[in-house]
Amino acid sequence: MKSRDTLLKLKRFQVDEKRRQVAQIETMIGEFERMATDLDREILQEQEKAGIHDVAHYAYPTYAKAAQGRRDNLMRSADELRGQLSDAQAALAEAFEELKKIEILEERDSARERVAEAARDQAEMDRIGLAAHEARAG
């Protein structure tokens, strides 16, 4: 019983850790996407300021080219994180299933213990009742 309590604590910790990992990856993806959106806005501003939207044009703004590179890197990183997110979500689901299995076993054991305790209590009450009945009859 003690080892199952320890196992339950371990599985709960693992589930919590997996949840934190999923949340952290989701936060990073959101942050990268926000930064990419900001860069898109800056790129557009630079293009408007220069009056040149053609990336191949010789006078295309240098800052806009650099910002596009950073934006592309951010989006690649976000895509890689989406793969990691999928893996982390699968690991979370697996850890959660393991936790549920152990919790179900614990609940079954507790139910068995309650039934056994109720049977012992009933047997004790029956013994007391029988002793009282014999004392009155005798």
Disulfide bonds with the S-S distance in Angstrom:
none
